[in-house]
Amino acid sequence: MEADQIGRLRDVLEAARLVAAYVKDISEADFRANTEKQDAVMRRLEIIGEATAHLDETTRQVIPLLPFRKMRGMRNIVAHDYANVDLKIVWDVATVHVPEVCAVLEKFFASQPPD
């Protein structure tokens, strides 16, 4: 796999880990009340979506468990339709789907030869 593709995948993993850290040990109500947390999570979701947009089809096929299209779609919503963002969906993405992305990418990187 090309170095730029590996770099993009690392960007996704780093942003996903940060999202997980931002919502760790807080409730959905706390998240809804904290615009700073919301902004931080949505910014990282934008980064995830943008990074996935630059992955080629070969890379996507290597990691078929990742929902690349949905990640890009979420980025488009938080970046372009920001006035209509549903915080329940953002919360669910951050607390359910992002940990799944982390697990898939951590497993992928663990199976790669060292640099």
N, CA and C of each residue as an Amber inpcrd file, in Angstrom:
protein
   345
   0.8490000  -1.1720000   0.0000000   0.0000000   0.0000000   0.0000000
   0.9010000   1.2430000   0.0000000   0.5080000   2.2420000  -0.7410000
   1.3060000   3.4550000  -0.8660000   1.3540000   4.2280000   0.4550000
   2.4550000   4.9320000   0.6480000   2.6690000   5.6670000   1.8980000
   1.5880000   6.7070000   2.1520000   1.1260000   7.3890000   1.0990000
   0.0960000   8.4020000   1.3200000  -1.2080000   7.7750000   1.7930000
  -1.4840000   6.5720000   1.3250000  -2.7050000   5.8740000   1.7580000
  -2.5840000   5.4510000   3.2190000  -1.4200000   4.9600000   3.5910000
  -1.1720000   4.6000000   4.9920000  -1.3010000   5.8540000   5.8640000
  -0.7700000   6.9650000   5.3890000  -0.8650000   8.2190000   6.1320000
  -2.3080000   8.6530000   6.3470000  -3.1250000   8.5010000   5.3100000
  -4.5410000   8.8650000   5.4450000  -5.2370000   7.9620000   6.4580000
  -4.9280000   6.6760000   6.4210000  -5.5190000   5.7540000   7.3860000
  -5.0740000   6.0860000   8.8070000  -3.8220000   6.4940000   8.9620000
  -3.3480000   6.9140000  10.2870000  -4.0740000   8.1730000  10.7510000
  -4.3580000   9.0800000   9.8100000  -5.1360000  10.2740000  10.1520000
  -6.5230000   9.8970000  10.6600000  -7.1440000   8.9310000   9.9880000
  -8.4680000   8.4650000  10.4140000  -8.3840000   7.8950000  11.8230000
  -7.4050000   7.0500000  12.0550000  -7.2710000   6.4300000  13.3790000
  -6.9940000   7.4730000  14.4560000  -6.1160000   8.4140000  14.1860000
  -5.8150000   9.4490000  15.1750000  -7.0610000  10.2760000  15.4990000
  -7.7910000  10.6880000  14.4730000  -9.0080000  11.4800000  14.6970000
 -10.0530000  10.6580000  15.4460000 -10.1820000   9.3830000  15.1100000
 -11.1470000   8.5170000  15.7890000 -10.7750000   8.3420000  17.2580000
  -9.5050000   8.1710000  17.5270000  -9.0690000   8.0540000  18.9290000
  -9.3790000   9.3310000  19.7050000  -9.1900000  10.4730000  19.0700000
  -9.4970000  11.7350000  19.7370000 -10.9890000  11.8680000  20.0060000
 -11.8200000  11.4810000  19.0480000 -13.2700000  11.5080000  19.2770000
 -13.6110000  10.6530000  20.4930000 -13.0580000   9.4560000  20.5310000
 -13.3270000   8.5590000  21.6610000 -12.8890000   9.1930000  22.9770000
 -11.7620000   9.8620000  22.9630000 -11.2760000  10.5200000  24.1810000
 -12.1850000  11.6790000  24.5870000 -12.6920000  12.4190000  23.6080000
 -13.5500000  13.5650000  23.9090000 -14.8600000  13.1570000  24.5820000
 -15.3640000  11.9810000  24.2550000 -16.6570000  11.5630000  24.8160000
 -16.5190000  10.5510000  25.9490000 -15.2990000  10.2120000  26.2820000
 -15.0730000   9.2510000  27.3630000 -15.5560000   9.8370000  28.6870000
 -16.2790000   9.0270000  29.4120000 -16.7290000   9.3750000  30.7660000
 -17.6790000  10.5640000  30.8220000 -18.3850000  10.8640000  29.7170000
 -19.4340000  11.8740000  29.7900000 -20.7390000  11.2500000  29.3070000
 -21.8180000  11.8260000  29.7380000 -23.1310000  11.3350000  29.3200000
 -23.5680000  12.0720000  28.0540000 -24.5900000  11.5360000  27.4280000
 -25.1410000  12.2170000  26.2590000 -25.6570000  13.5960000  26.6490000
 -26.2620000  13.7080000  27.8130000 -26.7630000  15.0150000  28.2740000
 -25.6170000  16.0090000  28.4450000 -24.4970000  15.5390000  28.9930000
 -23.3280000  16.4130000  29.1390000 -22.8030000  16.8420000  27.7680000
 -22.7870000  15.9210000  26.8400000 -22.3450000  16.2270000  25.4770000
 -23.2490000  17.2870000  24.8530000 -24.5360000  17.1010000  25.0000000
 -25.5050000  18.0560000  24.4240000 -25.3680000  19.4530000  25.0360000
 -24.9480000  19.5120000  26.2860000 -24.8200000  20.7890000  26.9830000
 -23.4710000  21.4660000  26.7510000 -22.5570000  20.7850000  26.0970000
 -21.1940000  21.2950000  25.9680000 -20.8560000  21.5340000  24.4860000
 -21.0100000  22.7700000  24.0550000 -20.7490000  23.0700000  22.6370000
 -19.2760000  22.8840000  22.2700000 -18.4050000  23.0360000  23.2360000
 -16.9830000  22.8180000  22.9660000 -16.7250000  21.3480000  22.6060000
 -17.3130000  20.4410000  23.3650000 -17.1980000  19.0080000  23.0500000
 -17.8050000  18.7170000  21.6860000 -18.9810000  19.2790000  21.4340000
 -19.6400000  19.0620000  20.1420000 -18.7450000  19.5280000  19.0020000
 -18.1920000  20.7270000  19.1440000 -17.3250000  21.2670000  18.0990000
 -16.0980000  20.3850000  17.8810000 -15.5010000  19.9210000  18.9640000
 -14.3080000  19.0850000  18.8600000 -14.6250000  17.7710000  18.1540000
 -15.7150000  17.1380000  18.5420000 -16.1090000  15.8650000  17.9220000
 -16.4270000  16.0710000  16.4480000 -17.2020000  17.0950000  16.1440000
 -17.5780000  17.3090000  14.7440000 -16.3710000  17.6690000  13.8810000
 -15.4240000  18.3900000  14.4240000 -14.2070000  18.6980000  13.6590000
 -13.4570000  17.4170000  13.3250000 -13.3320000  16.5370000  14.2860000
 -12.6190000  15.2720000  14.0420000 -13.3960000  14.3850000  13.0720000
 -14.7220000  14.4350000  13.1150000 -15.5140000  13.6790000  12.1360000
 -15.2920000  14.2380000  10.7320000 -15.1140000  15.5460000  10.6280000
 -14.7740000  16.1410000   9.3350000 -13.4340000  15.6070000   8.8310000
 -12.4660000  15.5380000   9.7210000 -11.1350000  15.0380000   9.3440000
 -11.2210000  13.5860000   8.8910000 -11.9640000  12.7790000   9.6220000
 -12.1400000  11.3750000   9.2320000 -12.7370000  11.2820000   7.8340000
 -13.7990000  12.0200000   7.5950000 -14.4540000  11.9810000   6.2940000
 -13.5750000  12.4910000   5.1730000 -12.8300000  13.5460000   5.4410000
 -11.9480000  14.0990000   4.4090000 -10.8190000  13.1280000   4.0930000
 -10.2500000  12.5200000   5.1110000  -9.1740000  11.5430000   4.8770000
  -9.6800000  10.3570000   4.0600000 -10.8700000   9.8870000   4.3690000
 -11.3970000   8.7340000   3.6270000 -11.7060000   9.0830000   2.1800000
 -12.0190000  10.3510000   1.9180000 -12.2990000  10.7720000   0.5360000
 -11.0740000  10.6550000  -0.3500000  -9.8970000  10.6400000   0.2530000
  -8.6520000  10.5750000  -0.5100000  -8.0670000   9.1650000  -0.5830000
  -8.8190000   8.1920000  -0.1120000  -8.3690000   6.7990000  -0.2070000
  -8.7760000   6.2320000  -1.5570000  -7.8650000   5.4900000  -2.1620000
  -8.2010000   4.8840000  -3.4470000  -8.9760000   3.5810000  -3.2400000
  -9.5110000   3.0870000  -4.3140000 -10.3620000   1.8960000  -4.2420000
  -9.5920000   0.6820000  -3.7360000  -8.3380000   0.5710000  -4.0960000
  -7.5210000  -0.5570000  -3.6290000  -7.4150000  -0.5470000  -2.1110000
  -7.1660000   0.6140000  -1.5480000  -7.0670000   0.7320000  -0.0940000
  -8.3990000   0.3910000   0.5630000  -9.4710000   0.8830000  -0.0120000
 -10.7950000   0.5990000   0.5500000 -11.0960000  -0.9000000   0.5330000
 -10.6450000  -1.5720000  -0.4700000 -10.8980000  -3.0050000  -0.5680000
 -10.0790000  -3.7960000   0.4420000  -8.9340000  -3.2610000   0.8460000
  -8.0940000  -3.9380000   1.8340000  -8.7580000  -3.9460000   3.2110000
  -9.5810000  -2.9250000   3.4770000 -10.2560000  -2.8110000   4.7760000
 -11.7600000  -2.7010000   4.5380000 -12.3870000  -3.7690000   4.1070000
 -13.8070000  -3.6960000   3.7440000 -14.7580000  -3.4790000   4.9190000
 -14.2890000  -3.6480000   6.1440000 -15.1570000  -3.4740000   7.3100000
 -15.4300000  -2.0090000   7.6400000 -14.6750000  -1.1080000   7.0440000
 -14.8960000   0.3060000   7.3290000 -15.9740000   0.8800000   6.4150000
 -16.8850000   1.6540000   6.9820000 -17.9700000   2.2520000   6.1900000
 -17.5300000   3.5760000   5.5520000 -16.6600000   3.4860000   4.5530000
 -16.0550000   4.6820000   3.9680000 -17.0970000   5.6810000   3.4660000
 -18.1030000   5.1980000   2.8130000 -19.1280000   6.0860000   2.2630000
 -19.8690000   6.8270000   3.3780000 -20.1730000   6.1240000   4.4530000
 -20.8680000   6.7490000   5.5840000 -19.9630000   7.7650000   6.2890000
 -18.6740000   7.4550000   6.3810000 -17.7530000   8.3900000   7.0190000
 -17.6740000   9.6790000   6.2010000 -17.6110000   9.5460000   4.8950000
 -17.5930000  10.7240000   4.0300000 -18.9270000  11.4800000   4.1260000
 -20.0180000  10.7560000   4.1570000 -21.3310000  11.3810000   4.2790000
 -21.4830000  12.1600000   5.5670000 -20.9690000  11.6170000   6.6590000
 -21.0400000  12.3220000   7.9390000 -20.2390000  13.6130000   7.8750000
 -19.1030000  13.5700000   7.2370000 -18.2880000  14.7700000   7.0650000
 -19.0700000  15.8290000   6.3050000 -19.7340000  15.4230000   5.2460000
 -20.4910000  16.3810000   4.4450000 -21.6190000  17.0200000   5.2450000
 -22.2500000  16.2420000   6.1000000 -23.3400000  16.7830000   6.9160000
 -22.8070000  17.8050000   7.9110000 -21.7740000  17.4560000   8.6700000
 -21.2990000  18.3860000   9.7030000 -20.6080000  19.6030000   9.0930000
 -20.0420000  19.4640000   7.8980000 -19.3600000  20.5910000   7.2660000
 -20.3080000  21.4970000   6.4900000 -21.2840000  20.9130000   5.8180000
 -22.1200000  21.6990000   4.9110000 -23.5510000  21.9150000   5.3940000
 -24.0630000  21.0060000   6.1940000 -25.4410000  21.1320000   6.6740000
 -25.4340000  21.3270000   8.1860000 -24.4420000  22.0860000   8.6450000
 -24.1880000  22.2500000  10.0770000 -25.3820000  22.7640000  10.8710000
 -26.2540000  23.5220000  10.2310000 -27.4130000  24.0610000  10.9370000
 -28.4360000  22.9780000  11.2860000 -28.3560000  21.8620000  10.5900000
 -29.3220000  20.7880000  10.7990000 -28.7010000  19.5220000  11.3780000
 -27.5360000  19.6460000  11.9800000 -26.8700000  18.4770000  12.5580000
 -27.6890000  17.9510000  13.7280000 -27.9280000  16.6590000  13.7200000
 -28.6710000  15.9870000  14.7830000 -27.6600000  15.4890000  15.8180000
 -27.6640000  16.0990000  16.9890000 -26.6820000  15.7360000  18.0120000
 -26.8330000  14.2990000  18.4950000 -28.0190000  13.7410000  18.4000000
 -28.2140000  12.3290000  18.7570000 -27.4060000  11.4450000  17.8170000
 -27.4320000  11.7740000  16.5310000 -26.6570000  11.0030000  15.5500000
 -25.1700000  11.1900000  15.7960000 -24.7380000  12.4170000  16.0520000
 -23.3180000  12.6690000  16.3380000 -22.8900000  11.8730000  17.5620000
 -23.7170000  11.8790000  18.6060000 -23.4100000  11.1140000  19.8190000
 -23.2810000   9.6240000  19.5110000 -24.2370000   9.0950000  18.7540000
 -24.1980000   7.6660000  18.4060000 -22.9590000   7.3340000  17.5790000
 -22.6290000   8.1790000  16.6510000 -21.4220000   7.9620000  15.8430000
 -20.2000000   7.9590000  16.7490000 -20.1200000   8.9460000  17.6350000
 -18.9520000   9.0800000  18.5090000 -18.8060000   7.9360000  19.5010000
 -19.9210000   7.4350000  20.0020000 -19.8520000   6.4290000  21.0750000
 -20.0020000   4.9900000  20.6040000 -20.5650000   4.7930000  19.4260000
 -20.7750000   3.4320000  18.9190000 -19.8810000   3.1500000  17.7000000
 -19.9710000   3.9950000  16.7050000 -19.3000000   3.7060000  15.4330000
 -17.8130000   4.0550000  15.4310000 -17.4520000   5.1340000  16.0760000
 -16.0340000   5.5070000  16.1180000 -15.1960000   4.4390000  16.8350000
 -15.6310000   3.8950000  17.9630000 -14.8460000   2.8100000  18.5690000
 -14.6930000   1.5990000  17.6360000 -15.6970000   1.3350000  16.8160000
 -15.5890000   0.2470000  15.8390000 -14.5220000   0.5670000  14.7970000
 -14.4870000   1.8070000  14.3390000 -13.4650000   2.2400000  13.3760000
 -12.0820000   2.0840000  14.0020000 -11.9390000   2.5100000  15.2520000
 -10.6580000   2.3570000  15.9510000 -10.2300000   0.8910000  15.9860000
 -11.1400000   0.0250000  16.3520000 -10.8060000  -1.4010000  16.4730000
 -10.3610000  -1.9770000  15.1320000 -11.0670000  -1.6460000  14.0690000
 -10.7150000  -2.1630000  12.7400000  -9.3400000  -1.6480000  12.3200000
  -9.0950000  -0.3550000  12.4900000  -7.8120000   0.2020000  12.0680000
  -6.6620000  -0.2510000  12.9590000  -6.9030000  -0.4070000  14.2490000
  -5.8480000  -0.9070000  15.1260000  -5.4580000  -2.3290000  14.7300000
  -6.4360000  -3.1350000  14.3910000  -6.1560000  -4.4950000  13.9340000
  -5.3930000  -4.4530000  12.6110000  -5.8090000  -3.5840000  11.7020000
  -5.1170000  -3.4410000  10.4170000  -3.6580000  -3.0620000  10.6350000
  -3.4030000  -2.0270000  11.4390000  -2.0280000  -1.5810000  11.6440000
  -1.1920000  -2.6060000  12.3990000  -1.7990000  -3.3650000  13.2830000
  -1.0770000  -4.4090000  13.9990000  -0.6120000  -5.5120000  13.0560000
  -1.3280000  -5.6700000  11.9400000  -0.9650000  -6.7270000  10.9740000
   0.0360000  -6.2560000   9.9270000   0.3690000  -4.9580000   9.9560000
   1.2960000  -4.4030000   8.9610000   2.7280000  -4.5660000   9.4370000
   3.6380000  -4.7450000   8.4920000   5.0550000  -4.7850000   8.8890000
   5.4990000  -3.4170000   9.4200000   6.4570000  -3.4030000  10.3400000
   6.9190000  -2.1090000  10.8620000   7.5390000  -1.2690000   9.7550000
   7.5000000   0.0580000   9.9610000   8.0400000   0.9870000   8.9510000
   9.5020000   0.7900000   8.7150000
